Each structure stands twice: as structure tokens, then as C-alpha cells.
Amino acid sequence: PVGTPEMNDMYFPFANFNAHAADGSTSTVSDTFEVDVIATEGFFFTSVILITQGDYNITGTPGENSVEATGVLTTTSTVGTPFVGANTYTFLDDQPTDGNVFWEGSTWVDVPWMSFPPDEQVTELHVTVDQDVITICGPGGTADMTAYFEIVGISFVPEPASLLLLTVGGLVLLRRR
């Protein structure tokens, strides 16, 4: 249907993004990546979604060992109406696991495109993701956490002028029937 948001996903695999703590230690691994995204001609952005996935393993006394992943997604318009949006996610567990367990964290930023003038829609974005993986371990236990990759999904819709042309074309087709 006309005006239905489309989604383009970008995958960013991590290399050696693993925090390991043992016998009373703490480990923190941090990463930041930035990317500039330009909408296809005739389209503008409506939202950005972040999904981070990995696995973790906790041994030892319940409550003395933990894993935590946090992420901050920030989007800044570089063309169109000035806009900055940010949102966070946190994943936390402190219970022993039976082997590796899958984890996922996600967040999103909506671009308030309906409130922008038609000729000032956001067509270029600067996207920044700050990620931390933290493991904390009490005496005699272990805590491991790995982040494998992040998916950044971008939603966009046709610009109003393109949308108008598509609508008029659809009406002409309907009239011909």
C-alpha cells in the first residue's frame, strides 16, 4: 500500500566483544559505532531501531554474579528539520545458567515526521550506538557475556510529493476500471 513504511536492515558484527569475570573480578567492554544514512531519493526517515544479540553464562551463588548489557541509540538529522532523538536499553541477569543462554536488547527512536513541514523532512541521519557489556563475579563464580552483532533497522516512507503522485496514479487506474 502507498505510504507503508519500508525497512532496510544493516548488520554490524562484533569481533571479540566479550566480557569475562571470575572469582571476585569485574569486566567491562565498551564499543561505539557511528554511521551516516541517506534515504533513497523520494523517501524520508520515520524511525531507527537497534537490536543487539549475544549469549551469556553465569556460574556460582545466585545473586553474587551478574551480566549486564546496555545500549544507547542516538539519531541526529543532518538534512531536513533539526532533530535529535535518543533511547536506551538494558539487559540484566544474576541467576546461574545451565550453559550458554541467548540474550537480546532493543530500543528505537521515532522521527516525528508528521510534525515536520513537507519540504523539511529528515532525509539524512547520523546514527550513533554506544554499547557496554559488563560482568561481575563473586568469589568462586564466573560470568561471561558476548555480544555477536547489532542490527540497525531504518524505516522510511515516500516524501509527500512522491506520495501525491502515487495517489493520483492510483486514482487514475481506479477510474479507468
RODO-2510 file (C-alpha; in nm, 4 decimals, decimal comma):
residues 177
     n   res          X          Y          Z
     1     p     0,0000     0,0000     0,0000
     2     v     0,1036     0,3576    -0,0632
     3     g     0,2761     0,5192     0,2367
     4     t     0,3572     0,1906     0,4099
     5     p     0,6945     0,2202     0,5857
     6     e     0,9750     0,0159     0,4353
     7     m     1,2580    -0,1359     0,6406
     8     n     1,6234    -0,1632     0,5500
     9     d     1,8435    -0,3506     0,7966
    10     m     2,2149    -0,3029     0,8439
    11     y     2,4105    -0,5748     1,0273
    12     f     2,7208    -0,4890     1,2301
    13     p     2,9054    -0,7991     1,3586
    14     f     3,1257    -0,7624     1,6664
    15     a     3,4758    -0,9049     1,6874
    16     n     3,5900    -1,0165     2,0344
    17     f     3,3146    -0,8261     2,2172
    18     n     3,3276    -1,0456     2,5269
    19     a     3,3426    -0,9640     2,8981
    20     h     3,4663    -1,2366     3,1374
    21     a     3,4822    -1,2126     3,5161
    22     a     3,5974    -1,4818     3,7603
    23     d     3,6497    -1,5173     4,1343
    24     g     3,5655    -1,1678     4,2582
    25     s     3,6507    -0,9630     3,9488
    26     t     3,4596    -0,7271     3,7209
    27     s     3,4997    -0,6841     3,3459
    28     t     3,3594    -0,4105     3,1212
    29     v     3,3877    -0,3956     2,7423
    30     s     3,2652    -0,0870     2,5550
    31     d     3,2182    -0,0014     2,1902
    32     t     3,0805     0,2894     1,9871
    33     f     2,9975     0,2937     1,6207
    34     e     2,8649     0,5707     1,4053
    35     v     2,7142     0,5666     1,0573
    36     d     2,5621     0,8270     0,8278
    37     v     2,2492     0,7117     0,6453
    38     i     2,0940     0,8784     0,3389
    39     a     1,7365     0,7998     0,2317
    40     t     1,6689     0,6891    -0,1232
    41     e     1,5563     0,9817    -0,3365
    42     g     1,1865     1,0485    -0,2797
    43     f     1,1826     0,8983     0,0729
    44     f     1,2393     1,0262     0,4297
    45     f     1,3074     0,8609     0,7662
    46     t     1,0399     0,7721     1,0223
    47     s     1,2285     0,5590     1,2779
    48     v     1,5523     0,3822     1,3662
    49     i     1,5559     0,0521     1,5558
    50     l     1,8522    -0,1094     1,7360
    51     i     1,8679    -0,4808     1,8219
    52     t     2,1758    -0,6314     1,9896
    53     q     2,2111    -1,0071     2,0391
    54     g     2,4554    -1,2455     2,2051
    55     d     2,4844    -1,5085     2,4776
    56     y     2,5914    -1,5318     2,8403
    57     n     2,6778    -1,7862     3,1104
    58     i     2,6758    -1,7460     3,4910
    59     t     2,8040    -1,9959     3,7499
    60     g     2,8244    -1,9756     4,1284
    61     t     2,5974    -1,8464     4,4031
    62     p     2,2709    -1,6824     4,2857
    63     g     2,2815    -1,3036     4,3211
    64     e     2,6620    -1,2817     4,3585
    65     n     2,7375    -1,2929     3,9855
    66     s     2,5760    -1,0918     3,7087
    67     v     2,5841    -0,9908     3,3449
    68     e     2,4574    -0,6639     3,2030
    69     a     2,4394    -0,5121     2,8565
    70     t     2,3394    -0,1533     2,7936
    71     g     2,2992     0,0346     2,4698
    72     v     2,2253     0,3932     2,3745
    73     l     2,0893     0,4730     2,0276
    74     t     2,1185     0,8376     1,9195
    75     t     1,9964     0,9789     1,5883
    76     t     2,0679     1,3284     1,4601
    77     s     1,9283     1,4760     1,1397
    78     t     2,1915     1,6165     0,9063
    79     v     1,9453     1,7297     0,6349
    80     g     1,5895     1,8492     0,6949
    81     t     1,4272     1,9697     1,0162
    82     p     1,6804     1,9717     1,3051
    83     f     1,6118     1,6657     1,5184
    84     v     1,7983     1,4686     1,7860
    85     g     1,6459     1,1559     1,9387
    86     a     1,7917     0,9061     2,1861
    87     n     1,6744     0,5950     2,3664
    88     t     1,8361     0,3174     2,5732
    89     y     1,8013    -0,0490     2,6603
    90     t     1,9360    -0,2587     2,9469
    91     f     1,9568    -0,6372     2,9795
    92     l     2,0455    -0,7747     3,3256
    93     d     2,0567    -1,1216     3,4812
    94     d     2,2084    -1,2509     3,8065
    95     q     2,0902    -1,6122     3,8196
    96     p     2,3133    -1,9124     3,7389
    97     t     2,2577    -2,0646     3,3939
    98     d     2,2822    -2,4172     3,2612
    99     g     2,5236    -2,3452     2,9756
   100     n     2,5050    -2,0504     2,7380
   101     v     2,1789    -1,8541     2,7238
   102     f     2,0696    -1,6244     2,4377
   103     w     2,0089    -1,2561     2,5183
   104     e     1,8706    -0,9652     2,3194
   105     g     1,8347    -0,5952     2,3853
   106     s     1,6461    -0,3480     2,1699
   107     t     1,5365     0,0130     2,1526
   108     w     1,4183     0,2604     1,8910
   109     v     1,3926     0,6288     1,8075
   110     d     1,0910     0,7664     1,6220
   111     v     1,1457     1,0642     1,3933
   112     p     0,8413     1,2927     1,4445
   113     w     0,7990     1,3290     1,0683
   114     m     0,4281     1,4133     1,0807
   115     s     0,5076     1,7424     1,2579
   116     f     0,7731     1,8498     1,0037
   117     p     0,6947     2,0684     0,7008
   118     p     0,6763     1,8600     0,3777
   119     d     0,9874     2,0250     0,2318
   120     e     1,1922     1,9762     0,5532
   121     q     1,1617     1,6019     0,6140
   122     v     1,4657     1,4185     0,7501
   123     t     1,6466     1,2587     0,4552
   124     e     1,9904     1,2176     0,6132
   125     l     2,0673     1,0830     0,9622
   126     h     2,3775     1,0384     1,1735
   127     v     2,3283     0,7246     1,3862
   128     t     2,5437     0,6553     1,6940
   129     v     2,5321     0,3404     1,9084
   130     d     2,7177     0,3190     2,2412
   131     q     2,7321    -0,0352     2,3824
   132     d     2,8626    -0,1720     2,7162
   133     v     2,8870    -0,5351     2,8276
   134     i     2,9586    -0,5788     3,1999
   135     t     3,0235    -0,8950     3,4011
   136     i     3,0527    -0,9008     3,7812
   137     c     3,1595    -1,2073     3,9730
   138     g     3,1676    -1,3011     4,3399
   139     p     3,4118    -1,5457     4,4984
   140     g     3,4209    -1,8866     4,3289
   141     g     3,1926    -1,7992     4,0362
   142     t     3,2224    -1,6938     3,6741
   143     a     3,0270    -1,4621     3,4481
   144     d     3,0714    -1,4401     3,0705
   145     m     2,8796    -1,2267     2,8222
   146     t     2,9269    -1,1878     2,4484
   147     a     2,7599    -0,9543     2,2000
   148     y     2,7637    -1,1003     1,8471
   149     f     2,6038    -0,8379     1,6309
   150     e     2,3788    -0,5372     1,6150
   151     i     2,1003    -0,4792     1,3684
   152     v     2,0063    -0,1231     1,2868
   153     g     1,6717    -0,1064     1,1097
   154     i     1,5703     0,2106     0,9280
   155     s     1,2056     0,2837     0,8443
   156     f     1,1110     0,5353     0,5787
   157     v     0,8119     0,6438     0,3692
   158     p     0,7772     0,8346     0,0399
   159     e     0,8084     1,2128     0,0553
   160     p     0,4735     1,3961     0,0314
   161     a     0,5288     1,4963    -0,3335
   162     s     0,6067     1,1352    -0,4285
   163     l     0,3138     1,0150    -0,2204
   164     l     0,0834     1,2591    -0,4022
   165     l     0,1995     1,1319    -0,7428
   166     l     0,1438     0,7701    -0,6357
   167     t    -0,2039     0,8553    -0,5065
   168     v    -0,3024     1,0393    -0,8265
   169     g    -0,1720     0,7477    -1,0346
   170     g    -0,3780     0,5039    -0,8256
   171     l    -0,6922     0,7159    -0,8675
   172     v    -0,6404     0,7277    -1,2454
   173     l    -0,6131     0,3478    -1,2539
   174     l    -0,9289     0,3111    -1,0450
   175     r    -1,1197     0,5495    -1,2727
   176     r    -1,0180     0,3504    -1,5831
   177     r    -1,1852     0,0387    -1,4385
***
